[in-house]
Amino acid sequence: MKKVIIVGGGLVGALEAIYMAQRGYDVKVYEKRPDIRKANINAGKSINLVISKRGWASLEKVGLRQEIEPLTVPVYGRMTHDVKGNQNFIPYSSKKEPIYSVSRGGLNAKLLEIAEQYPNVELFFNEKCVNVDLNAPSVTFYNYETQKTQTVQGDLVIGADGAYSEVRNRLMRTDRYNYSQQYIEHGYKELHIPANEDGSPKIDVNALHIWPRKNFMLMALANLDNSFTCTLFFPFEGNPSFESIQTEEDLMKFFQTTFPDAVPLMPTLKEDYFSNPASSLVIIRCYPWHYQNKVVLIGDAAHAIVPFYGEGMNCGFEDCLEFDRILTETNDNLAKALPLYTQTRKPNGDAIADLSLRNFVEMRDLVADEKWLLRKKIEEHMYQKHPDKWIPLYSQVKFTTIPYAQALKEGQKHDAIMEKILALPDIQNKWNSEEIEQQILSML
Ligand SMILES: Cc1cc2nc3c(=O)[nH]c(=O)nc-3n(C[C@H](O)[C@H](O)[C@H](O)COP(=O)(O)OP(=O)(O)OC[C@H]3O[C@@H](n4cnc5c(N)ncnc54)[C@H](O)[C@@H]3O)c2cc1C
């Protein structure tokens, strides 16, 4: 049995363990944190996240949808909240397709539990990767409990150790390795909306709530217990920013004028705001994602992206699915499979990084814009009438498995067409006419 060492037992590492176990590999997963199933620890980043079509496709391939779906809340669209507190529901798709909110910790724990049921999987916790010998290949771990190091040898090392990957750090010291890292000017802070005392939700659980305010936004996503995790995406510096809000008075004044309808929903706003960290958001690109037939990167270790499309984990899950497909295609010949994986996945990792930045502008600004709303109506109309010819970009990303790079390209084409259509005289009144439909089709 070929031995695979997976560094990182987060969302992607845990799913990859299941994939490799099903392929018959001897799998050892080393995670630097304590076992999330036993320790009362926060998974680090967002408390909840959304699963989309690609995530499901990857879970389904290893037979996990039935076990995971009960942990989720379906979300059918965005509910925007303006400064007066007016709400407007914008469905994600005219086909009523949902994305699914899930607890990060709950999902991670479930995947670890499932992975551990395979006789050929072993999980080790409190083991921090401190070095990788790429040629062996072997990995050295430091154990936080015993304070000892050990070196483990395998046939393949999979780096699933997230945005600040130690495995990638080692790859970066090889010749002609490309790497870039960019922090955006915004960070995020998590806040909380509890359920009502009787357990009912304070706002609609089947919507992703957004308070779009041009350069920043607040959003809220439901948890299974009808509470909501809110995320404030906010600049670190300037006015307003994390820097400009220093006191409880600053905070309440800002929230009461900017998000007035959110304030009564958040009884612990002051405590949450001043006790939760303002976390940074980074985009990491690197190339290649493998070393010879010995080491490969998956998930955030290969492509850390900003969270505005909610696709980081979904993309990481799709890495597992695609790597599995390539292993099958190459008869598990790692010398062929690893370069092919880099070649097919890297353009898609780059594309979802670009798409995610683009969606930030859409979420924080455009969803409240009349022209954008009209465009959305036209696109959904086209999607309903010509689903084989026009799939809106958001639907391509969230509700299909069309490669991200292809979706990005088509999205750019749609932008150019829509710019012309929206400039037509009287478009507000004839947007769903036969004439407009034909014009759009002729430009495809
Ligand atoms: C605010 C926010 C919201 C998000 N929302 C969504 C969403 O809605 N949908 C979505 O798809 N994605 C979302 N994401 C992105 C998603 O969180 C990541 O893409 C996903 O967590 C990547 O999983 P991973 O397993 O690759 O990395 P991680 O989740 O970072 O896991 C890496 C694991 O490796 C371990 N590790 C790290 N270093 C070492 C080491 N040296 N030795 C051993 N172990 C190590 C870590 O402890 C961790 O458990 C969001 C991200 C943020 C910040």
The ligand as a MOL file (V3000), in Angstrom:
LIG
                    3D

  0  0  0     0  0            999 V3000
M  V30 BEGIN CTAB
M  V30 COUNTS 53 58 0 0 0
M  V30 BEGIN ATOM
M  V30 1 C -14.3830 34.9720 6.7130 0
M  V30 2 C -14.2530 33.7780 5.8200 0
M  V30 3 C -15.3870 33.2160 5.2590 0
M  V30 4 C -15.2850 32.1200 4.4090 0
M  V30 5 N -16.4160 31.6150 3.8520 0
M  V30 6 C -16.3240 30.5820 2.9910 0
M  V30 7 C -17.4990 30.0290 2.4050 0
M  V30 8 O -18.6170 30.4760 2.6650 0
M  V30 9 N -17.3660 28.9910 1.5390 0
M  V30 10 C -16.1420 28.4790 1.2100 0
M  V30 11 O -16.0880 27.5580 0.3880 0
M  V30 12 N -15.0190 28.9760 1.7570 0
M  V30 13 C -15.0760 30.0000 2.6370 0
M  V30 14 N -13.9470 30.4990 3.2070 0
M  V30 15 C -12.6490 29.9190 2.8200 0
M  V30 16 C -12.3670 28.6660 3.6190 0
M  V30 17 O -12.3520 28.9900 4.9850 0
M  V30 18 C -11.0300 28.0770 3.2270 0
M  V30 19 O -10.8950 28.0340 1.8460 0
M  V30 20 C -10.8920 26.6660 3.8040 0
M  V30 21 O -10.8720 26.7310 5.2040 0
M  V30 22 C -9.6320 26.0160 3.2870 0
M  V30 23 O -9.4890 24.7690 3.8860 0
M  V30 24 P -8.0430 24.1300 4.0560 0
M  V30 25 O -8.2730 22.8290 4.7210 0
M  V30 26 O -7.3220 24.1840 2.7640 0
M  V30 27 O -7.2710 25.1430 5.0090 0
M  V30 28 P -7.5670 25.4480 6.5400 0
M  V30 29 O -9.0120 25.4830 6.7940 0
M  V30 30 O -6.7560 26.6450 6.8700 0
M  V30 31 O -6.9770 24.1810 7.2870 0
M  V30 32 C -5.5940 23.9630 7.3500 0
M  V30 33 C -5.3250 23.0340 8.5120 0
M  V30 34 O -3.9330 22.7790 8.5710 0
M  V30 35 C -3.4880 22.9270 9.9100 0
M  V30 36 N -2.0840 23.3410 9.8510 0
M  V30 37 C -1.5880 24.5480 9.4990 0
M  V30 38 N -0.2470 24.5510 9.5780 0
M  V30 39 C 0.1120 23.3090 9.9850 0
M  V30 40 C 1.3570 22.7010 10.2610 0
M  V30 41 N 2.5040 23.3830 10.1360 0
M  V30 42 N 1.3730 21.4120 10.6580 0
M  V30 43 C 0.2150 20.7020 10.7910 0
M  V30 44 N -0.9980 21.2420 10.5560 0
M  V30 45 C -1.0500 22.5250 10.1550 0
M  V30 46 C -4.3960 23.9930 10.5000 0
M  V30 47 O -4.4340 23.9230 11.9010 0
M  V30 48 C -5.7250 23.6480 9.8500 0
M  V30 49 O -6.4600 22.7250 10.5860 0
M  V30 50 C -14.0180 31.5790 4.0920 0
M  V30 51 C -12.8720 32.1330 4.6640 0
M  V30 52 C -12.9860 33.2190 5.5150 0
M  V30 53 C -11.7450 33.8090 6.0980 0
M  V30 END ATOM
M  V30 BEGIN BOND
M  V30 1 1 1 2
M  V30 2 1 2 3
M  V30 3 2 2 52
M  V30 4 2 3 4
M  V30 5 1 4 5
M  V30 6 1 4 50
M  V30 7 2 5 6
M  V30 8 1 6 7
M  V30 9 1 6 13
M  V30 10 2 7 8
M  V30 11 1 7 9
M  V30 12 1 9 10
M  V30 13 2 10 11
M  V30 14 1 10 12
M  V30 15 2 12 13
M  V30 16 1 13 14
M  V30 17 1 14 15
M  V30 18 1 14 50
M  V30 19 1 15 16
M  V30 20 1 16 17
M  V30 21 1 16 18
M  V30 22 1 18 19
M  V30 23 1 18 20
M  V30 24 1 20 21
M  V30 25 1 20 22
M  V30 26 1 22 23
M  V30 27 1 23 24
M  V30 28 2 24 25
M  V30 29 1 24 26
M  V30 30 1 24 27
M  V30 31 1 27 28
M  V30 32 2 28 29
M  V30 33 1 28 30
M  V30 34 1 28 31
M  V30 35 1 31 32
M  V30 36 1 32 33
M  V30 37 1 33 34
M  V30 38 1 33 48
M  V30 39 1 34 35
M  V30 40 1 35 36
M  V30 41 1 35 46
M  V30 42 1 36 37
M  V30 43 1 36 45
M  V30 44 2 37 38
M  V30 45 1 38 39
M  V30 46 1 39 40
M  V30 47 2 39 45
M  V30 48 1 40 41
M  V30 49 2 40 42
M  V30 50 1 42 43
M  V30 51 2 43 44
M  V30 52 1 44 45
M  V30 53 1 46 47
M  V30 54 1 46 48
M  V30 55 1 48 49
M  V30 56 2 50 51
M  V30 57 1 51 52
M  V30 58 1 52 53
M  V30 END BOND
M  V30 END CTAB
M  END
